[in-house]
Amino acid sequence: MGGVPDELWRQILEMGIQNSKLNYKDLCCISISCRRLHRLSSEDSLWLLLLSSDFSSPNQLNPNLNNATSASAKSTYKIKFDREKARKVAAHRRAVLRKESEVLEFERKIREIESALRQETEKMRDTAAELSNLHKAR
């Protein structure tokens, strides 16, 4: 590995990201393998590629996140990733709440049907008793 120049490693990492072979997890795993790859995988150019492939183009980023002085590309990626994760969790929560609401509505309808069934059963018993009394009276 020592004989391969940094520029070649940088190109390998860039190609991996561009071809969707490397994601943020892979880049983080690569960064813990050695100091050299840690330094290379922390470069903003790689994280900007990940930003554009995973979220949107860098030009569409939040303006206050796009300033080089305010945040590095890696921290911007982390912010975007956390927001996207929170959005997905919230969407899942809304879907679960909708299903729970549907279940509660069906339970309410079942209770109404059971109540109507009890009332009809009671009417049937009363009618049967009345019919029996009419047969006796006849």
Secondary structure, DSSP 8 states (H G I E B T S, - for coil): -TTS-HHHHHHHHHHHHHTT---HHHHHHHHTT-HHHHHHHT-HHHHHHHHHHHT--GGGS-HHHH-TTT--HHHHHHHHHHHHHHHHHHHHHHHHHHHHHHHHHHHHHHHHHHHHHHHHHHHHHHHHHHHHHHHHH-
